[in-house]
Amino acid sequence: MNDRKSKFLTLMLLLNFVLVLPGISIATPDVTVKIDGTAVAFPDQKPYIDSNNRTLVPMRAPMEALGATVDWDNATRQAIFEKDGTTVVFTIGSRSYTINGVNKTMDTQAVITGDRTCIPIRYAAEAIGATVGWDGTTRTVQISTKASVVGNTLSAEKVAELKAIPYDKTPDAEMGDPKITTSLNCSDTYQGLIDHMVLKPNQKFITSRELLYMSSGSPGGTGNFRLRGVVQETNADGSITEYDAVASAFYGGSSMYDGIVWHEVAVIELGTWKVLN
């Protein structure tokens, strides 16, 4: 018994020694950062997702790619960048940051990792006017410097971008099919889906008729309709977060409803499939 116990304790000590060795970690897939479709190169420290589920990146490469000038104040341990008159300051270890001197709060913090200053990329990029999205399938941060929404209308570039995203499965009627614009008692399926969409008070869904398709069903009849677009969410500090999304709803009959009607509309983030509304 004592021999078995001794072997067990030896094994545990060896395991503990291995786990605390520098550089020993569980491998996770890389995170990619793209700006207007071009991948940002990180020669040493790579982007990663922290314990707060936020993507942290070495500051200099992406912020300079976004056209910002970057500086570091060693005395205050502050990362500073500026673009077009907007100055943003992150303090290492703090959940507060400033935009032109105005305090903002985030749910994570800037840190030093691998001797590099790593900042939460969403907060940093949005602070200088870029829009940030996340593709969970490819673990890619997608940053755009081009306006995806002008007023309440999607830009032509954004419509083309949303059209180019592959379908999750082959639809029964693709985007642009004229047979899905009407359906039985519904003279305008695009407007019908929008009218039955319920969003949170701080949300807007901006879309285009070109982005409507039928994932399953009979064109001209009943089935599941989907409409791609952008959800704009106004945060407590007045900033806006955008999500590429798809609104999905069944139009037809069921035991729960009388007649042919629109069922509940779910608005889902593309890539993560998280329900937003």
N, C-alpha and C positions, 0 to 999 in steps of 0.2 A: 504493500500500500504506500509506504513512504517513498519507494522508488518511483511509483507512478505519479505521486504528488510532486516529487522533485522534478520529473520530466515536464509536468504541466507548468510548473512555475518557471522553468527555464524557457519553455516555449513562449509564455506570456511576456517574459522579459525581452526575448528576441523580437517579438512582434512589436512591442512598445518602442524598441530601439529603431526599428525600420520606419515606423510611422512618424517619428520625430526627426528623421534625417532631412536636411535641407533638400528641396527640389523634389521630394517624394509627394505626389498628389494623385488623385484620381483624375484620369484624363476626361476632358469634356470637349465636345465639338467646338471649333473656332467660331468666333463671332466676326462677321464681315460688316464693314461700314462702307456705304456707297453714297457719293454726293452726285446728284444728277446722273445717276447710272454708272459712275466711274468709281471703282474700288479704291479706297485709301490704303496706302502701304504703311505698315507698322513694322519697322526693321527689328526691334527687340521686344519690348513689352507689348503683348497683344491685348485687344479689348476683351473684357470679360463681364459676366453678370454677377453682381454682388449679392449679399445676403438679403438686400431689400428688393431684389428682382429688378434692379436698374442696371443698364449697360454703362460701364465705366470705360473710358478710353484715354490713352495718353493724349494730352491736350494739344500739343503743337501741330501735329500733322493734319488733323481734321479742321482745326480752326484756321490755320493758314490756307488750307484748300478752300475754305469758305471766304477768304479774302480779309481775314482779321489779322491785326498785328498782335503778337503774343509777348508777354513779359512775365517775369517772376520776381517777387520781392522776398528775398530770403529772410529779412529781418521780421516781417509779419507773417511769413509762410502763406503768401497770397499769390494765386494765379490770376493774371489780369490780361484781358484781351479787349480790343477796340475795333469797331468797324462803323464807318459812316456816322460818327458822332455818338455812337452807343458804346459805353464802357461797362464791362461786366467783370465783377471780382468774386472769385471763389476763395474761401479760406480753408486750408487743410484742417480736417476734423470737425468742421462746422456744418450744420444743416441750414445755415443762412447764407445767402449770397446777395449781391447788390447789382442793380441795373441803373446806371447813372445816379448812384448814391441812394437809391430807394431799396430798402430791405425786402427780400423775398425769402420764402421758406420752401424747402424741398424735403422729400422723405428719405433722403440718403445724404451722403457727404463726399466731398473731394478728399482723396487720399494720396499718399506716396506708395506706389507699388513698383517693384523692380527698379527703384531709383528714378522713376518717372512720375510726374504729376498727372494723376488720372482724375478726370472729371465726368459727371453724369452727362452724357452727350445730348439727351433730349433737352434738359434745361439750358445747356450752353447754346445749342444751335437755335432753339426757339427764341432765346434772348436777343439774337441779332436778326430775327425775322425769317428764318428758315422753317420749313415744315418737316416733321419727323414722323416716320412710320416704322413699323416692325413687322418683318416677315418671319413668323415663328417656324415655318417649314424649313427655310434655309438659314435661319438664325442670322438675318441680315437687317441692320439698321439702314433705312432708306431716307436720306436727307435730300430735300429739294429746295433749291433757291428760286425756283420759278413759281409764280403765283398759280396755285391750283384752282382757286376760287376768286372770281372777280365779281364783287357784289354778292348776288345769290345765284351766280351762274358758273358752271365749270368751264375752265379754259379748254380750248380745242386740244391742247397738249395733254391735259389731264384726262379728257374723254378718251383720247387715243391710248393713253397709258392703261386706263381701266379696261378698255376693250382687249388689250393685248394680254391680259392675265389669263392663263389657261383655265378652262372650265374644270371643276372638280370631277365632273363626269360628263359624257357627251349629252347635250341637251336635246329634247325633242324638237325644239325650235330655237335657233340661234338668234343673237342680237341682230336686229335689222329685218327680221322676218315679218312681212306685213300681215300675216295670218293671225298674229297674236295681239294685234292692237285692239281687237274687240273679242268678246267672248259671251255667247248666249245673251243674258240680260244686261251685260255690262258693255256699254258703247265705247268705253275708253278704259282699257285695263291699266294703262300707265297711271292715269289720274285716280282710278279706283284703288290701286295699291297705296298710293301716297295718302289719299283721304282716310284710309283705315290704319295708317301708321301712327302709333303713340310713342312719342319720345319723352325723355326727361326734360324738365323745364330749362336746363342749360344747354340743350342740344338742338342742332339744325341738321337736316339731311339735304345735301345739295346733289342734284343728279341731272340726267338728260334722258330724253325719250330713246335715244340711240342705245342705251345701256340695258334695256328691258329684254328679257328672254324667258323661255319656258323650260324649266329643268326637266319636268315630266308632265305628261298629260296629252291632251288632244288639241292641237292648234285650232282656235275658233271655238273650243269647248272648255271643259273644266280642266284644272290641273294646278301644278305648283309654278307660280310666277316668281321671278327674281329680278331685282333691279339694283345694279351697282351704282355707287356714288361715294361721297365723302361726308362723314359725320364731323361736324365742328362742335367741340365741347368747350364752353366758356368756364374757365377755372375761377376759383375764389379770388385770385389776385388780378383777374381781368385778362390774363393771357388765354390764348386759344390753342387747344390741342386738336389735331386732325387725325382721323382714322379712315383708311380705305375700307369700305364696307359694302355689304350686299343686304338689301331688304328682301325677305323671303316670306311668301304667304300662299296658302292654298285657296283657290276660288272654286267652290263647288258645294255639294250637299253632304250632309253627314247626319248621324243620329242625334247630334247635339244641336242642330239648327234646322229651322224650317226653310225649305227651298234652297236655291242656289245663292250662296252669299260668300263674302270675304271672311276668311278665318283670321286669327291673330297674326299680326305682322311682326316677325323677329328681325331685328337689325343686327347683323353679325360682322365682326371685324374680319376682313380677309386675311388669311394666313394663320391667325390664331384660333379662329372660329369661336371667339368669345362674344356672347350676347351683350350688346351695348345699351339697349333701351329697356 
